[in-house]
């Protein structure tokens, strides 16, 4: 195997459009990054913050392994 995967578990709480903006920023990173196992909860009204959606996912990137 010439690469290792580096999974990072992420939890996000924010508006739906903010969550999509986060995924858009991840897509523009200068390396290969996959977002997997996305789970979004029901939106709940939070006083002073509007409707908040809790989202969890795994962000996975990769690193080359130098075999010497």
PQR file of N, CA, C, O and H, with PARSE charges and radii, in Angstrom:
ATOM      1  N   UNK A   1       0.847  -1.175   0.000 -0.4000 1.5000
ATOM      2  CA  UNK A   1       0.000   0.000   0.000 -0.0000 2.0000
ATOM      3  C   UNK A   1       0.895   1.241   0.000  0.5500 1.7000
ATOM      4  O   UNK A   1       1.789   1.352   0.838 -0.5500 1.4000
ATOM      5  N   UNK A   2       0.671   2.156  -0.910 -0.4000 1.5000
ATOM      6  CA  UNK A   2       1.531   3.328  -1.031 -0.0000 2.0000
ATOM      7  C   UNK A   2       0.942   4.583  -0.378  0.5500 1.7000
ATOM      8  O   UNK A   2       1.518   5.665  -0.489 -0.5500 1.4000
ATOM      9  H   UNK A   2      -0.056   2.066  -1.591  0.4000 1.0000
ATOM     10  N   UNK A   3      -0.203   4.445   0.301 -0.4000 1.5000
ATOM     11  CA  UNK A   3      -0.792   5.600   0.981 -0.0000 2.0000
ATOM     12  C   UNK A   3      -1.477   5.161   2.276  0.5500 1.7000
ATOM     13  O   UNK A   3      -1.840   3.996   2.440 -0.5500 1.4000
ATOM     14  H   UNK A   3      -0.672   3.566   0.391  0.4000 1.0000
ATOM     15  N   UNK A   4      -1.643   6.100   3.175 -0.4000 1.5000
ATOM     16  CA  UNK A   4      -2.404   5.889   4.412 -0.0000 2.0000
ATOM     17  C   UNK A   4      -3.579   6.849   4.386  0.5500 1.7000
ATOM     18  O   UNK A   4      -3.439   7.998   3.966 -0.5500 1.4000
ATOM     19  H   UNK A   4      -1.349   7.046   3.043  0.4000 1.0000
ATOM     20  N   UNK A   5      -4.737   6.381   4.834 -0.4000 1.5000
ATOM     21  CA  UNK A   5      -5.854   7.309   4.948 -0.0000 2.0000
ATOM     22  C   UNK A   5      -5.885   7.889   6.359  0.5500 1.7000
ATOM     23  O   UNK A   5      -5.541   7.213   7.328 -0.5500 1.4000
ATOM     24  H   UNK A   5      -4.850   5.447   5.175  0.4000 1.0000
ATOM     25  N   UNK A   6      -6.296   9.130   6.459 -0.4000 1.5000
ATOM     26  CA  UNK A   6      -6.347   9.841   7.729 -0.0000 2.0000
ATOM     27  C   UNK A   6      -7.789  10.294   7.945  0.5500 1.7000
ATOM     28  O   UNK A   6      -8.189  11.336   7.427 -0.5500 1.4000
ATOM     29  H   UNK A   6      -6.576   9.679   5.672  0.4000 1.0000
ATOM     30  N   UNK A   7      -8.578   9.522   8.706 -0.4000 1.5000
ATOM     31  CA  UNK A   7      -9.964   9.904   8.932 -0.0000 2.0000
ATOM     32  C   UNK A   7     -10.082  10.854  10.137  0.5500 1.7000
ATOM     33  O   UNK A   7      -9.394  10.684  11.144 -0.5500 1.4000
ATOM     34  H   UNK A   7      -8.253   8.675   9.127  0.4000 1.0000
ATOM     35  N   UNK A   8     -10.953  11.839  10.014 -0.4000 1.5000
ATOM     36  CA  UNK A   8     -11.205  12.794  11.081 -0.0000 2.0000
ATOM     37  C   UNK A   8     -12.713  12.889  11.269  0.5500 1.7000
ATOM     38  O   UNK A   8     -13.434  13.248  10.339 -0.5500 1.4000
ATOM     39  H   UNK A   8     -11.511  11.977   9.196  0.4000 1.0000
ATOM     40  N   UNK A   9     -13.188  12.570  12.459 -0.4000 1.5000
ATOM     41  CA  UNK A   9     -14.613  12.675  12.748 -0.0000 2.0000
ATOM     42  C   UNK A   9     -14.937  14.138  13.047  0.5500 1.7000
ATOM     43  O   UNK A   9     -14.235  14.795  13.816 -0.5500 1.4000
ATOM     44  H   UNK A   9     -12.602  12.278  13.214  0.4000 1.0000
ATOM     45  N   UNK A  10     -16.015  14.642  12.427 -0.4000 1.5000
ATOM     46  CA  UNK A  10     -16.385  16.044  12.545 -0.0000 2.0000
ATOM     47  C   UNK A  10     -17.847  16.140  12.956  0.5500 1.7000
ATOM     48  O   UNK A  10     -18.691  15.390  12.466 -0.5500 1.4000
ATOM     49  H   UNK A  10     -16.585  14.109  11.802  0.4000 1.0000
ATOM     50  N   UNK A  11     -18.141  17.075  13.863 -0.4000 1.5000
ATOM     51  CA  UNK A  11     -19.522  17.394  14.224 -0.0000 2.0000
ATOM     52  C   UNK A  11     -19.717  18.882  14.009  0.5500 1.7000
ATOM     53  O   UNK A  11     -18.910  19.696  14.455 -0.5500 1.4000
ATOM     54  H   UNK A  11     -17.456  17.685  14.261  0.4000 1.0000
ATOM     55  N   UNK A  12     -20.798  19.231  13.321 -0.4000 1.5000
ATOM     56  CA  UNK A  12     -21.087  20.605  12.960 -0.0000 2.0000
ATOM     57  C   UNK A  12     -22.470  20.949  13.499  0.5500 1.7000
ATOM     58  O   UNK A  12     -23.394  20.140  13.417 -0.5500 1.4000
ATOM     59  H   UNK A  12     -21.454  18.569  12.959  0.4000 1.0000
ATOM     60  N   UNK A  13     -22.609  22.146  14.047 -0.4000 1.5000
ATOM     61  CA  UNK A  13     -23.920  22.654  14.452 -0.0000 2.0000
ATOM     62  C   UNK A  13     -24.051  24.048  13.868  0.5500 1.7000
ATOM     63  O   UNK A  13     -23.285  24.945  14.220 -0.5500 1.4000
ATOM     64  H   UNK A  13     -21.859  22.804  14.113  0.4000 1.0000
ATOM     65  N   UNK A  14     -25.014  24.236  12.982 -0.4000 1.5000
ATOM     66  CA  UNK A  14     -25.210  25.541  12.357 -0.0000 2.0000
ATOM     67  C   UNK A  14     -26.386  25.483  11.411  0.5500 1.7000
ATOM     68  O   UNK A  14     -27.067  24.464  11.293 -0.5500 1.4000
ATOM     69  H   UNK A  14     -25.636  23.507  12.697  0.4000 1.0000
ATOM     70  N   UNK A  15     -26.606  26.575  10.752 -0.4000 1.5000
ATOM     71  CA  UNK A  15     -27.667  26.625   9.762 -0.0000 2.0000
ATOM     72  C   UNK A  15     -27.371  25.698   8.594  0.5500 1.7000
ATOM     73  O   UNK A  15     -26.214  25.361   8.339 -0.5500 1.4000
ATOM     74  H   UNK A  15     -26.053  27.403  10.847  0.4000 1.0000
ATOM     75  N   UNK A  16     -28.404  25.290   7.891 -0.4000 1.5000
ATOM     76  CA  UNK A  16     -28.242  24.364   6.765 -0.0000 2.0000
ATOM     77  C   UNK A  16     -27.292  24.943   5.724  0.5500 1.7000
ATOM     78  O   UNK A  16     -26.407  24.243   5.232 -0.5500 1.4000
ATOM     79  H   UNK A  16     -29.344  25.563   8.098  0.4000 1.0000
ATOM     80  N   UNK A  17     -27.471  26.224   5.385 -0.4000 1.5000
ATOM     81  CA  UNK A  17     -26.624  26.838   4.363 -0.0000 2.0000
ATOM     82  C   UNK A  17     -25.177  26.963   4.852  0.5500 1.7000
ATOM     83  O   UNK A  17     -24.249  26.861   4.051 -0.5500 1.4000
ATOM     84  H   UNK A  17     -28.190  26.793   5.784  0.4000 1.0000
ATOM     85  N   UNK A  18     -24.978  27.180   6.134 -0.4000 1.5000
ATOM     86  CA  UNK A  18     -23.612  27.232   6.683 -0.0000 2.0000
ATOM     87  C   UNK A  18     -22.952  25.859   6.592  0.5500 1.7000
ATOM     88  O   UNK A  18     -21.758  25.761   6.307 -0.5500 1.4000
ATOM     89  H   UNK A  18     -25.732  27.264   6.785  0.4000 1.0000
ATOM     90  N   UNK A  19     -23.716  24.810   6.831 -0.4000 1.5000
ATOM     91  CA  UNK A  19     -23.189  23.449   6.722 -0.0000 2.0000
ATOM     92  C   UNK A  19     -22.767  23.164   5.282  0.5500 1.7000
ATOM     93  O   UNK A  19     -21.697  22.605   5.044 -0.5500 1.4000
ATOM     94  H   UNK A  19     -24.685  24.889   7.062  0.4000 1.0000
ATOM     95  N   UNK A  20     -23.605  23.548   4.331 -0.4000 1.5000
ATOM     96  CA  UNK A  20     -23.246  23.359   2.921 -0.0000 2.0000
ATOM     97  C   UNK A  20     -22.028  24.191   2.547  0.5500 1.7000
ATOM     98  O   UNK A  20     -21.201  23.755   1.746 -0.5500 1.4000
ATOM     99  H   UNK A  20     -24.475  24.002   4.525  0.4000 1.0000
ATOM    100  N   UNK A  21     -21.911  25.372   3.112 -0.4000 1.5000
ATOM    101  CA  UNK A  21     -20.732  26.213   2.869 -0.0000 2.0000
ATOM    102  C   UNK A  21     -19.471  25.524   3.385  0.5500 1.7000
ATOM    103  O   UNK A  21     -18.428  25.579   2.733 -0.5500 1.4000
ATOM    104  H   UNK A  21     -22.583  25.727   3.763  0.4000 1.0000
ATOM    105  N   UNK A  22     -19.554  24.877   4.550 -0.4000 1.5000
ATOM    106  CA  UNK A  22     -18.419  24.128   5.084 -0.0000 2.0000
ATOM    107  C   UNK A  22     -17.999  23.032   4.109  0.5500 1.7000
ATOM    108  O   UNK A  22     -16.811  22.882   3.820 -0.5500 1.4000
ATOM    109  H   UNK A  22     -20.401  24.832   5.080  0.4000 1.0000
ATOM    110  N   UNK A  23     -18.963  22.265   3.599 -0.4000 1.5000
ATOM    111  CA  UNK A  23     -18.641  21.204   2.646 -0.0000 2.0000
ATOM    112  C   UNK A  23     -18.030  21.790   1.371  0.5500 1.7000
ATOM    113  O   UNK A  23     -17.134  21.181   0.786 -0.5500 1.4000
ATOM    114  H   UNK A  23     -19.927  22.386   3.834  0.4000 1.0000
ATOM    115  N   UNK A  24     -18.495  22.954   0.935 -0.4000 1.5000
ATOM    116  CA  UNK A  24     -17.928  23.611  -0.238 -0.0000 2.0000
ATOM    117  C   UNK A  24     -16.480  24.014  -0.010  0.5500 1.7000
ATOM    118  O   UNK A  24     -15.648  23.877  -0.906 -0.5500 1.4000
ATOM    119  H   UNK A  24     -19.222  23.449   1.410  0.4000 1.0000
ATOM    120  N   UNK A  25     -16.173  24.512   1.190 -0.4000 1.5000
ATOM    121  CA  UNK A  25     -14.788  24.888   1.507 -0.0000 2.0000
ATOM    122  C   UNK A  25     -13.883  23.661   1.567  0.5500 1.7000
ATOM    123  O   UNK A  25     -12.730  23.717   1.139 -0.5500 1.4000
ATOM    124  H   UNK A  25     -16.849  24.623   1.918  0.4000 1.0000
ATOM    125  N   UNK A  26     -14.397  22.559   2.093 -0.4000 1.5000
ATOM    126  CA  UNK A  26     -13.619  21.309   2.110 -0.0000 2.0000
ATOM    127  C   UNK A  26     -13.324  20.867   0.673  0.5500 1.7000
ATOM    128  O   UNK A  26     -12.222  20.403   0.380 -0.5500 1.4000
ATOM    129  H   UNK A  26     -15.333  22.512   2.441  0.4000 1.0000
ATOM    130  N   UNK A  27     -14.297  21.010  -0.212 -0.4000 1.5000
ATOM    131  CA  UNK A  27     -14.117  20.602  -1.613 -0.0000 2.0000
ATOM    132  C   UNK A  27     -13.032  21.428  -2.305  0.5500 1.7000
ATOM    133  O   UNK A  27     -12.404  20.946  -3.248 -0.5500 1.4000
ATOM    134  H   UNK A  27     -15.192  21.387   0.026  0.4000 1.0000
ATOM    135  N   UNK A  28     -12.803  22.656  -1.854 -0.4000 1.5000
ATOM    136  CA  UNK A  28     -11.803  23.518  -2.488 -0.0000 2.0000
ATOM    137  C   UNK A  28     -10.412  23.385  -1.873  0.5500 1.7000
ATOM    138  O   UNK A  28      -9.500  24.109  -2.271 -0.5500 1.4000
ATOM    139  H   UNK A  28     -13.313  23.047  -1.088  0.4000 1.0000
ATOM    140  N   UNK A  29     -10.229  22.487  -0.924 -0.4000 1.5000
ATOM    141  CA  UNK A  29      -8.902  22.290  -0.345 -0.0000 2.0000
ATOM    142  C   UNK A  29      -7.935  21.791  -1.419  0.5500 1.7000
ATOM    143  O   UNK A  29      -8.359  21.113  -2.355 -0.5500 1.4000
ATOM    144  H   UNK A  29     -10.970  21.898  -0.601  0.4000 1.0000
ATOM    145  N   UNK A  30      -6.646  22.113  -1.302 -0.4000 1.5000
ATOM    146  CA  UNK A  30      -5.685  21.741  -2.350 -0.0000 2.0000
ATOM    147  C   UNK A  30      -5.189  20.296  -2.263  0.5500 1.7000
ATOM    148  O   UNK A  30      -4.093  20.001  -2.740 -0.5500 1.4000
ATOM    149  H   UNK A  30      -6.302  22.664  -0.542  0.4000 1.0000
ATOM    150  N   UNK A  31      -5.949  19.412  -1.681 -0.4000 1.5000
ATOM    151  CA  UNK A  31      -5.576  18.002  -1.622 -0.0000 2.0000
ATOM    152  C   UNK A  31      -6.845  17.176  -1.708  0.5500 1.7000
ATOM    153  O   UNK A  31      -7.948  17.715  -1.614 -0.5500 1.4000
ATOM    154  H   UNK A  31      -6.839  19.652  -1.294  0.4000 1.0000
ATOM    155  N   UNK A  32      -6.699  15.874  -1.884 -0.4000 1.5000
ATOM    156  CA  UNK A  32      -7.865  14.992  -1.975 -0.0000 2.0000
ATOM    157  C   UNK A  32      -8.466  14.832  -0.591  0.5500 1.7000
ATOM    158  O   UNK A  32      -7.787  14.427   0.352 -0.5500 1.4000
ATOM    159  H   UNK A  32      -5.803  15.435  -1.960  0.4000 1.0000
ATOM    160  N   UNK A  33      -9.747  15.155  -0.481 -0.4000 1.5000
ATOM    161  CA  UNK A  33     -10.472  15.021   0.779 -0.0000 2.0000
ATOM    162  C   UNK A  33     -11.849  14.460   0.448  0.5500 1.7000
ATOM    163  O   UNK A  33     -12.559  15.007  -0.396 -0.5500 1.4000
ATOM    164  H   UNK A  33     -10.299  15.484  -1.247  0.4000 1.0000
ATOM    165  N   UNK A  34     -12.223  13.379   1.107 -0.4000 1.5000
ATOM    166  CA  UNK A  34     -13.550  12.792   0.950 -0.0000 2.0000
ATOM    167  C   UNK A  34     -14.353  13.038   2.213  0.5500 1.7000
ATOM    168  O   UNK A  34     -13.819  12.981   3.321 -0.5500 1.4000
ATOM    169  H   UNK A  34     -11.646  12.935   1.792  0.4000 1.0000
ATOM    170  N   UNK A  35     -15.642  13.312   2.042 -0.4000 1.5000
ATOM    171  CA  UNK A  35     -16.553  13.437   3.175 -0.0000 2.0000
ATOM    172  C   UNK A  35     -17.463  12.217   3.115  0.5500 1.7000
ATOM    173  O   UNK A  35     -18.136  11.981   2.112 -0.5500 1.4000
ATOM    174  H   UNK A  35     -16.076  13.358   1.142  0.4000 1.0000
ATOM    175  N   UNK A  36     -17.478  11.437   4.209 -0.4000 1.5000
ATOM    176  CA  UNK A  36     -18.216  10.172   4.241 -0.0000 2.0000
ATOM    177  C   UNK A  36     -19.129  10.117   5.452  0.5500 1.7000
ATOM    178  O   UNK A  36     -18.976  10.897   6.392 -0.5500 1.4000
ATOM    179  H   UNK A  36     -16.931  11.628   5.024  0.4000 1.0000
ATOM    180  N   UNK A  37     -20.069   9.200   5.425 -0.4000 1.5000
ATOM    181  CA  UNK A  37     -20.953   8.909   6.554 -0.0000 2.0000
ATOM    182  C   UNK A  37     -21.623  10.170   7.096  0.5500 1.7000
ATOM    183  O   UNK A  37     -21.594  10.423   8.300 -0.5500 1.4000
ATOM    184  H   UNK A  37     -20.192   8.566   4.662  0.4000 1.0000
ATOM    185  N   UNK A  38     -22.225  10.956   6.210 -0.4000 1.5000
ATOM    186  CA  UNK A  38     -22.891  12.189   6.613 -0.0000 2.0000
ATOM    187  C   UNK A  38     -24.237  11.845   7.250  0.5500 1.7000
ATOM    188  O   UNK A  38     -25.041  11.112   6.673 -0.5500 1.4000
ATOM    189  H   UNK A  38     -22.250  10.750   5.231  0.4000 1.0000
ATOM    190  N   UNK A  39     -24.469  12.384   8.446 -0.4000 1.5000
ATOM    191  CA  UNK A  39     -25.749  12.207   9.138 -0.0000 2.0000
ATOM    192  C   UNK A  39     -26.214  13.568   9.635  0.5500 1.7000
ATOM    193  O   UNK A  39     -25.535  14.221  10.428 -0.5500 1.4000
ATOM    194  H   UNK A  39     -23.817  12.979   8.914  0.4000 1.0000
ATOM    195  N   UNK A  40     -27.386  13.986   9.157 -0.4000 1.5000
ATOM    196  CA  UNK A  40     -27.939  15.276   9.571 -0.0000 2.0000
ATOM    197  C   UNK A  40     -29.181  15.025  10.420  0.5500 1.7000
ATOM    198  O   UNK A  40     -30.040  14.216  10.071 -0.5500 1.4000
ATOM    199  H   UNK A  40     -27.937  13.456   8.514  0.4000 1.0000
ATOM    200  N   UNK A  41     -29.254  15.742  11.548 -0.4000 1.5000
ATOM    201  CA  UNK A  41     -30.425  15.637  12.408 -0.0000 2.0000
ATOM    202  C   UNK A  41     -31.514  16.587  11.950  0.5500 1.7000
ATOM    203  O   UNK A  41     -31.353  17.306  10.964 -0.5500 1.4000
ATOM    204  H   UNK A  41     -28.556  16.400  11.831  0.4000 1.0000
ATOM    205  N   UNK A  42     -32.617  16.584  12.670 -0.4000 1.5000
ATOM    206  CA  UNK A  42     -33.704  17.511  12.381 -0.0000 2.0000
ATOM    207  C   UNK A  42     -33.300  18.912  12.801  0.5500 1.7000
ATOM    208  O   UNK A  42     -32.599  19.093  13.796 -0.5500 1.4000
ATOM    209  H   UNK A  42     -32.747  16.000  13.471  0.4000 1.0000
ATOM    210  N   UNK A  43     -33.744  19.901  12.044 -0.4000 1.5000
ATOM    211  CA  UNK A  43     -33.469  21.301  12.389 -0.0000 2.0000
ATOM    212  C   UNK A  43     -34.288  21.677  13.610  0.5500 1.7000
ATOM    213  O   UNK A  43     -35.466  21.337  13.713 -0.5500 1.4000
ATOM    214  H   UNK A  43     -34.314  19.754  11.235  0.4000 1.0000
ATOM    215  N   UNK A  44     -33.651  22.380  14.530 -0.4000 1.5000
ATOM    216  CA  UNK A  44     -34.340  22.831  15.740 -0.0000 2.0000
ATOM    217  C   UNK A  44     -34.171  24.335  15.873  0.5500 1.7000
ATOM    218  O   UNK A  44     -33.107  24.883  15.583 -0.5500 1.4000
ATOM    219  H   UNK A  44     -32.694  22.656  14.446  0.4000 1.0000
ATOM    220  N   UNK A  45     -35.209  24.978  16.305 -0.4000 1.5000
ATOM    221  CA  UNK A  45     -35.182  26.421  16.517 -0.0000 2.0000
ATOM    222  C   UNK A  45     -34.405  26.713  17.794  0.5500 1.7000
ATOM    223  O   UNK A  45     -34.739  26.200  18.862 -0.5500 1.4000
ATOM    224  H   UNK A  45     -36.073  24.533  16.541  0.4000 1.0000
ATOM    225  N   UNK A  46     -33.367  27.541  17.681 -0.4000 1.5000
ATOM    226  CA  UNK A  46     -32.547  27.933  18.824 -0.0000 2.0000
ATOM    227  C   UNK A  46     -32.693  29.442  18.983  0.5500 1.7000
ATOM    228  O   UNK A  46     -32.440  30.202  18.048 -0.5500 1.4000
ATOM    229  H   UNK A  46     -33.096  27.958  16.814  0.4000 1.0000
ATOM    230  N   UNK A  47     -33.091  29.854  20.139 -0.4000 1.5000
ATOM    231  CA  UNK A  47     -33.347  31.272  20.400 -0.0000 2.0000
ATOM    232  C   UNK A  47     -32.095  32.113  20.102  0.5500 1.7000
ATOM    233  O   UNK A  47     -31.013  31.855  20.629 -0.5500 1.4000
ATOM    234  H   UNK A  47     -33.297  29.237  20.898  0.4000 1.0000
ATOM    235  N   UNK A  48     -32.273  33.108  19.258 -0.4000 1.5000
ATOM    236  CA  UNK A  48     -31.184  34.004  18.914 -0.0000 2.0000
ATOM    237  C   UNK A  48     -30.275  33.501  17.808  0.5500 1.7000
ATOM    238  O   UNK A  48     -29.431  34.254  17.322 -0.5500 1.4000
ATOM    239  H   UNK A  48     -33.152  33.318  18.829  0.4000 1.0000
ATOM    240  N   UNK A  49     -30.423  32.232  17.390 -0.4000 1.5000
ATOM    241  CA  UNK A  49     -29.553  31.672  16.349 -0.0000 2.0000
ATOM    242  C   UNK A  49     -30.330  31.154  15.145  0.5500 1.7000
ATOM    243  O   UNK A  49     -29.726  30.856  14.114 -0.5500 1.4000
ATOM    244  H   UNK A  49     -31.109  31.620  17.784  0.4000 1.0000
ATOM    245  N   UNK A  50     -31.620  31.041  15.244 -0.4000 1.5000
ATOM    246  CA  UNK A  50     -32.420  30.520  14.133 -0.0000 2.0000
ATOM    247  C   UNK A  50     -32.495  29.008  14.165  0.5500 1.7000
ATOM    248  O   UNK A  50     -32.342  28.383  15.215 -0.5500 1.4000
ATOM    249  H   UNK A  50     -32.110  31.283  16.081  0.4000 1.0000
ATOM    250  N   UNK A  51     -32.733  28.431  13.001 -0.4000 1.5000
ATOM    251  CA  UNK A  51     -32.855  26.967  12.900 -0.0000 2.0000
ATOM    252  C   UNK A  51     -31.461  26.363  12.774  0.5500 1.7000
ATOM    253  O   UNK A  51     -30.704  26.708  11.867 -0.5500 1.4000
ATOM    254  H   UNK A  51     -32.858  28.938  12.149  0.4000 1.0000
ATOM    255  N   UNK A  52     -31.135  25.464  13.687 -0.4000 1.5000
ATOM    256  CA  UNK A  52     -29.816  24.834  13.752 -0.0000 2.0000
ATOM    257  C   UNK A  52     -29.951  23.353  13.416  0.5500 1.7000
ATOM    258  O   UNK A  52     -30.847  22.664  13.905 -0.5500 1.4000
ATOM    259  H   UNK A  52     -31.750  25.184  14.424  0.4000 1.0000
ATOM    260  N   UNK A  53     -29.036  22.882  12.568 -0.4000 1.5000
ATOM    261  CA  UNK A  53     -28.982  21.470  12.183 -0.0000 2.0000
ATOM    262  C   UNK A  53     -27.669  20.901  12.723  0.5500 1.7000
ATOM    263  O   UNK A  53     -26.602  21.480  12.517 -0.5500 1.4000
ATOM    264  H   UNK A  53     -28.308  23.442  12.171  0.4000 1.0000
ATOM    265  N   UNK A  54     -27.755  19.776  13.406 -0.4000 1.5000
ATOM    266  CA  UNK A  54     -26.540  19.092  13.862 -0.0000 2.0000
ATOM    267  C   UNK A  54     -26.174  18.040  12.822  0.5500 1.7000
ATOM    268  O   UNK A  54     -26.996  17.210  12.434 -0.5500 1.4000
ATOM    269  H   UNK A  54     -28.621  19.306  13.574  0.4000 1.0000
ATOM    270  N   UNK A  55     -24.921  18.097  12.381 -0.4000 1.5000
ATOM    271  CA  UNK A  55     -24.431  17.202  11.340 -0.0000 2.0000
ATOM    272  C   UNK A  55     -23.160  16.526  11.831  0.5500 1.7000
ATOM    273  O   UNK A  55     -22.306  17.167  12.443 -0.5500 1.4000
ATOM    274  H   UNK A  55     -24.253  18.772  12.696  0.4000 1.0000
ATOM    275  N   UNK A  56     -23.038  15.238  11.562 -0.4000 1.5000
ATOM    276  CA  UNK A  56     -21.788  14.532  11.854 -0.0000 2.0000
ATOM    277  C   UNK A  56     -21.335  13.851  10.573  0.5500 1.7000
ATOM    278  O   UNK A  56     -22.151  13.445   9.746 -0.5500 1.4000
ATOM    279  H   UNK A  56     -23.732  14.717  11.065  0.4000 1.0000
ATOM    280  N   UNK A  57     -20.020  13.734  10.423 -0.4000 1.5000
ATOM    281  CA  UNK A  57     -19.465  13.096   9.234 -0.0000 2.0000
ATOM    282  C   UNK A  57     -18.020  12.716   9.514  0.5500 1.7000
ATOM    283  O   UNK A  57     -17.460  13.066  10.554 -0.5500 1.4000
ATOM    284  H   UNK A  57     -19.357  14.065  11.095  0.4000 1.0000
ATOM    285  N   UNK A  58     -17.434  12.007   8.585 -0.4000 1.5000
ATOM    286  CA  UNK A  58     -16.016  11.683   8.629 -0.0000 2.0000
ATOM    287  C   UNK A  58     -15.354  12.328   7.426  0.5500 1.7000
ATOM    288  O   UNK A  58     -15.749  12.092   6.284 -0.5500 1.4000
ATOM    289  H   UNK A  58     -17.888  11.723   7.740  0.4000 1.0000
ATOM    290  N   UNK A  59     -14.342  13.144   7.693 -0.4000 1.5000
ATOM    291  CA  UNK A  59     -13.558  13.777   6.634 -0.0000 2.0000
ATOM    292  C   UNK A  59     -12.275  12.961   6.528  0.5500 1.7000
ATOM    293  O   UNK A  59     -11.556  12.779   7.510 -0.5500 1.4000
ATOM    294  H   UNK A  59     -14.022  13.335   8.621  0.4000 1.0000
ATOM    295  N   UNK A  60     -12.001  12.475   5.326 -0.4000 1.5000
ATOM    296  CA  UNK A  60     -10.846  11.589   5.139 -0.0000 2.0000
ATOM    297  C   UNK A  60      -9.913  12.162   4.089  0.5500 1.7000
ATOM    298  O   UNK A  60     -10.335  12.512   2.987 -0.5500 1.4000
ATOM    299  H   UNK A  60     -12.585  12.623   4.528  0.4000 1.0000
ATOM    300  N   UNK A  61      -8.634  12.255   4.447 -0.4000 1.5000
ATOM    301  CA  UNK A  61      -7.610  12.659   3.496 -0.0000 2.0000
ATOM    302  C   UNK A  61      -6.553  11.562   3.442  0.5500 1.7000
ATOM    303  O   UNK A  61      -6.634  10.574   4.173 -0.5500 1.4000
ATOM    304  H   UNK A  61      -8.291  11.971   5.343  0.4000 1.0000
ATOM    305  N   UNK A  62      -5.580  11.737   2.589 -0.4000 1.5000
ATOM    306  CA  UNK A  62      -4.626  10.663   2.324 -0.0000 2.0000
ATOM    307  C   UNK A  62      -3.200  11.188   2.355  0.5500 1.7000
ATOM    308  O   UNK A  62      -2.947  12.359   2.073 -0.5500 1.4000
ATOM    309  H   UNK A  62      -5.514  12.539   1.995  0.4000 1.0000
ATOM    310  N   UNK A  63      -2.270  10.298   2.703 -0.4000 1.5000
ATOM    311  CA  UNK A  63      -0.861  10.656   2.794 -0.0000 2.0000
ATOM    312  C   UNK A  63      -0.050   9.537   2.133  0.5500 1.7000
ATOM    313  O   UNK A  63      -0.294   8.356   2.381 -0.5500 1.4000
ATOM    314  H   UNK A  63      -2.475   9.347   2.932  0.4000 1.0000
ATOM    315  N   UNK A  64       0.910   9.917   1.294 -0.4000 1.5000
ATOM    316  CA  UNK A  64       1.781   8.922   0.675 -0.0000 2.0000
ATOM    317  C   UNK A  64       2.707   8.325   1.727  0.5500 1.7000
ATOM    318  O   UNK A  64       3.174   9.020   2.628 -0.5500 1.4000
ATOM    319  H   UNK A  64       1.108  10.876   1.092  0.4000 1.0000
ATOM    320  N   UNK A  65       2.965   7.032   1.599 -0.4000 1.5000
ATOM    321  CA  UNK A  65       3.874   6.331   2.500 -0.0000 2.0000
ATOM    322  C   UNK A  65       5.162   6.070   1.741  0.5500 1.7000
ATOM    323  O   UNK A  65       5.156   5.471   0.666 -0.5500 1.4000
ATOM    324  H   UNK A  65       2.586   6.467   0.866  0.4000 1.0000
ATOM    325  N   UNK A  66       6.259   6.523   2.310 -0.4000 1.5000
ATOM    326  CA  UNK A  66       7.563   6.338   1.679 -0.0000 2.0000
ATOM    327  C   UNK A  66       8.119   4.978   2.122  0.5500 1.7000
ATOM    328  O   UNK A  66       8.504   4.801   3.278 -0.5500 1.4000
ATOM    329  H   UNK A  66       6.264   7.010   3.184  0.4000 1.0000
ATOM    330  N   UNK A  67       8.155   4.029   1.191 -0.4000 1.5000
ATOM    331  CA  UNK A  67       8.661   2.691   1.502 -0.0000 2.0000
ATOM    332  C   UNK A  67      10.144   2.626   1.177  0.5500 1.7000
ATOM    333  O   UNK A  67      10.540   2.622   0.011 -0.5500 1.4000
ATOM    334  H   UNK A  67       7.843   4.173   0.252  0.4000 1.0000
ATOM    335  N   UNK A  68      10.951   2.575   2.215 -0.4000 1.5000
ATOM    336  CA  UNK A  68      12.399   2.509   2.010 -0.0000 2.0000
ATOM    337  C   UNK A  68      12.948   1.202   2.508  0.5500 1.7000
ATOM    338  O   UNK A  68      14.153   0.965   2.419 -0.5500 1.4000
ATOM    339  H   UNK A  68      10.630   2.578   3.162  0.4000 1.0000
TER
END
